[in-house]
Amino acid sequence: MPPGGDYDDETRLTVEAFQRHWRPAHVDGVADGETRATLMGVLQLATAESVTGVLN
């Protein structure tokens, strides 16, 4: 499904799942600054691991 640009129930549930895994102390489905910063960190880690061959 292509991105729709709306913060709908599906998006909220996805954010809650991410928070439950990466930030379980605060699960509310809101993509606040801390949630977005955590996501960026995870993405940077995944990119670094991919470049170094850790994921291969």
N, C-alpha and C positions, 0 to 999 in steps of 0.2 A: 504494500500500500504506500503510495507516495505521501510525503509530508503535506499536511493540510494547513499548518500554521495556527491551528486552534489548540488551546489547552483544554482538551476534552477529557472524559473519564478514562479513556484508554491511555492517554498521556500521563494522567495522575497516577494510574495503577502502575505504569512503567517506572515512574519516578519513585513511587513507594517501594517497589521491588529493588531498585538500585539502592535506595536508602537503607532498606532492611539488610542488605548485604554489606554495604560499605560504610554506613553510618547508622547503626542500629539504635543509638541513643536518641535519635530524633527522626522519627518516621511520620511524615505528615502529607507526603505527596506534592509538596511545594518545592519547586526548583529554585531555592534561595541561593545566596552567594556561596555558602559553604558546600552545598550540594554540587553546584556548578564547578567550584574549585576542585572538589574531590573527583568529579568526572574528568576534568582536564588532566589531573595527575594520573589517573588510571589510563587515559589515552596516551599520555606521554610515556608511561612505563611500557605499555603494549608496543608502541612505536620503537622504543629503544630496544626492547627484546627482539622484535622482528628484524631490526637492522643488524643486531649482533648475532643473529641466528639461533637465539635461545628458543624461539618458538618453532623452529624447523626441525 
